[in-house]
Amino acid sequence: MCAIRASFVSLGELEQLPIVTERGAQIVLRDVAHIRIVDGPPMLKTENARLSGWIYVDVRGRDLRSAVVDMQAAVAENVTLPPGYSISWSGQFEYLERAAAQLRFAVPVTVAIIFVLLYLTFRRYDEALLIMASVPFALVGGIWLLYVLGHDLSVASAVGFIALAGVAAEFGVVMLLFVRNAWHEATADGRNGATDLLDAIRHGAVLRVRPKAMTVAVILGGLLPIMWGGGTGSEVMQRIAAPMVGGMITAPLLSLLVIPAAYLLLRRPAAVPEGHSLKQRGVES
């Protein structure tokens, strides 16, 4: 039995269509087939040379990955596929998986390169590790703002955190360089005490207050219009800008307060001559 959809010829004309058999005999189509008009699909979709059907799902109120993971578990538990059938999850989830796979490779490589560059700058492992250890704490403000705005972690948010990590590392490098230079200038005069170290750190840290405030103001001035804007692409841009805006609160505070204090703890043992303690030198810790 054969089903043919005809639009320009009648069924009678199709039934009279001549066919030549393998032995040379001539017959008509109605002798070997039953012809009728039926409704069929307007389009046949294929994927990798296989027929495919699509089910579209819009996810709202939660992140895409967790929603797809729950759907995959529900399908695996409740749906039995016939032989020859398969299920694949595509769309934005597929793009998310590809981006996550690339980030899992790119982020460690980037962190390693940054550490090497920091070591080449300071020529000390402890100072390079100090900057690297401070970067995750500078991202706290971005996490808080994402939570307040109700944004789920996405590829766009990850891009924003990567940009924030670069700015936070820059803040830490600049602060540590000024504090370190102030301490080297103090030791060049023959001073090497804990009081001199504390004064040098205070002097170097104060010099960076105004430049950091200007940097934060410029960054916020460029990102706040994106946060308040609308239109096409605004949702993606807001998720990129949100970590940067939130991080501009914690990253400067970290570089201005935590890094000088950590450098003091790092250099204080070297600032006290052997056989003397801070108490003996009249310095309160």
N, C-alpha and C positions, 0 to 999 in steps of 0.2 A: 504494500500500500504506500502511495507516495502523496505527499501534501505539497502543493505548489501554489504560491500566491501570485495571481495574475491581475494586471491592471489595464493592459491595453488589448488583450484578446479575450474572447469568450471561452467558456469551458468546452463548448462544442468544437471550436477550432483547435484547442489543445488536445482534445481526445483524438482528433484526426491527424495528429502529428506523426509522420511516417518514421519507422525505426527499421533498420536493417540488422538482422540477426547474424550470428557467426557463420551460419550455413548459406547466407545470401538471401534468405527469404525476407520479404518486406511485410511488416505488420504495422499496426497503428498503436499509439500510446495507450488507448483505452483497453487494449488486449492484455497489457501487462501491468497496468496501474489504475488505481481509483483516484480520480482527480476531484478536489473540492476546495473551496475557499475557506480559509481559517484565519483568525487573528493571531498574529505572532509578535514577538518583541520588535520594537522599532530599531534596536541596535544590539549587536552581539559584542560584548566586552571580553577581551582576552588579556591574559597576563602570562608572559613566558610561554606563548603558544597553547595556553590552557584557558578554557572558559572560566570566567570569574563573575562573581556577584559582589556588590559593595553594600555595606551597612555603615551609614554615617552617624557618628555620635558626637554631640557637643558637650563638653565638660565645663561646668561652671561651679564655683564655690569650693574647689579643691584643686590641687596640682595635678597635672596631666599624667605624670608617671605613676603615682599611687592609684589613680583611677584605672589606668590600663592594666596595672598589675592585678587589681581586684577583679576586673573583667576577665583577664586571662585565667585566673584561678576558678572563677565561676563557670567559664566555658569548658575548661578541662574537667571539671567535676560533673557537669550536668549534660554535656553535649557529646554524643557518640557519632563520629564521622564515618560515613560509608567508605569502602575502599576506593581509592583514587581521589579523595577529597582532602584538602588541607586548608588551614587558616593562617593568614599572615596579618600583622598589625602594621598599618602604614600611616601616611599622613604626617601630622606634626610630631607624633610619637616617634616615628622612624627618624625624622630629622633630629629630634632630641637625643636619641640613642647614638646617632652618628657624632653629634657634637660632644656628647659625654665621653665617647671613646677617644676623640681627639684631645679633649681636655685632660683625660687621664694620662696621656702621653706628654702633652705640651707643658702642663703645669710643673711636674717634677723637673723636666729639663730646664724650664725657665728659672725655677728656684735654684737649681745647681749653678746655672750661669750667673745669676745675681750674687750668689755666695762667692764665687770665684772673683767677680768684679769687686766686691766689697773687700775681699782679702787683698787684692792687688792695690786697692786704695789705702787701706789702713796698715797692711803688712802685719796684722795680728789676727789670730783666730778668734780670740775672745771678743774683740770689738766687732768683728764681722758677725759672730753669733749673736751679739747683743742687738744688732739691727734686725737680723732675721727673726729673733724671738719676739721683738716688739711689734712686728707687722701684724700677726694674727689678732693681737689685742686692739690694734687700731681699727679693725674691721667691725668691732662691736657696735659702733654707732650705726653702720649700715644695716646690720641685722635688726637692731631695734626699730629703725624707720620702716623696714620692710614689714615687720610685725604690726606696727601701728597702722600702716596703710592697707594691711590685709593682702599684700602681694605674696604669692607663692614663689619659691625658688625656681627660676627658669634659666634658659641659656642667656637671655638678655640680662638678668640679674647677675649671673656669673661673670659676664663681660664687665658689668659695673664694678664688681668686687675686684676683678683683676686690675682695672684702672685705679681703684682706690688703693690697692696694695702697692702699686707703683708710686703713687703720691705719698703714701705713708713711709715707704722706704726712703724716698727723697727727703722728707722732713727729718727722719732720723739721721740720715747721712750728714745733712747740713748742720744739724744741731751738734752731732758728735764731733764734726770737724772743728767747729768754733770752740767747743769746750776743750777739745784736745789741744788746739793751738794756744788757748789761754793758759793751759797747764804747762805746756812746753815753754812758753814765755816766762812763766813764773820760775820754773826750774833752771832756766838759762841764767838767772841772777844768783844762783847758788842756793835758792830756797827749795826745800824738799819736805816740808812738814804738812801735817794734816790740815792745819789752819790755812796754809797757803793753797793747798789743793781745793779746799772748800771755797776760798775767795776766788780762785781762778774759775771754778765751775760756775759760781754765781755770776761772775763777770761775763763769761762766754755765753751763758744761757740768756742773760738780759739783752745781749746784743741781737738776739734772734727773735725777740718778741714782736717788734714792729714789722720786720719782713714777713714773718709767718702770718701775722694778722692781715697784712695786705694780700698775701697769697690766698688765704682762706676767703677773703672778701671777693676777690676776683673770680674764684672758682664758683662760689655761691651765686654771684651775680650772673654767671653764664648758665648755671643749671636750674635756678629757680623758675625762669620763664618756661623751661621744658616741663617742670613739674606741674605748673599751672596751665599749660597750654592744652589745646584740644585739636581734633581733626585727625586726618589719616596718619597712622603711624605713631600717634601720641602715646598709646598704651605701651608699645615697645620702648619708646624713648624714655618714658617715665620709669620703667623698670631698670633701665640702664643708669638713669640719673639718680634714682633713690639711694642706692648704696653710697654713691659719692657724696650726696647731700648729708646723709647721716654720718658718714665717716669724717666729714669736715668738723665735727664736734669732738670726737674722741681722738682722732689722729693728731691734731695740734696739741691737745692737752697731754697726750702721751709723750710727744717729743719735747714739750716744754717742762714737764714735771717728772716723768718717770725715767727718761733716758739720762738726764743729769744726775739723778739720785743713784741710778744703777751704775753710772760711770764712777761716782764717788765710792760706792762699795767695791768696785772693781779695782780702783787705784789706791784706796786707803791703806792697804797693807804695805805697798811700796813707798808710801809717803812717810812712814814711821821708821826711823833708824832702828837697826837691830839692837835689842836689849832695852827698848823703851816702849812704853804703852801710851795710848792716848791720854790716859788719866795722869801719867807722869808728866806729860807735856802740857797739862792744863787745858786740854781740849775736850769738850763734852761731845759725846757721840750722839 
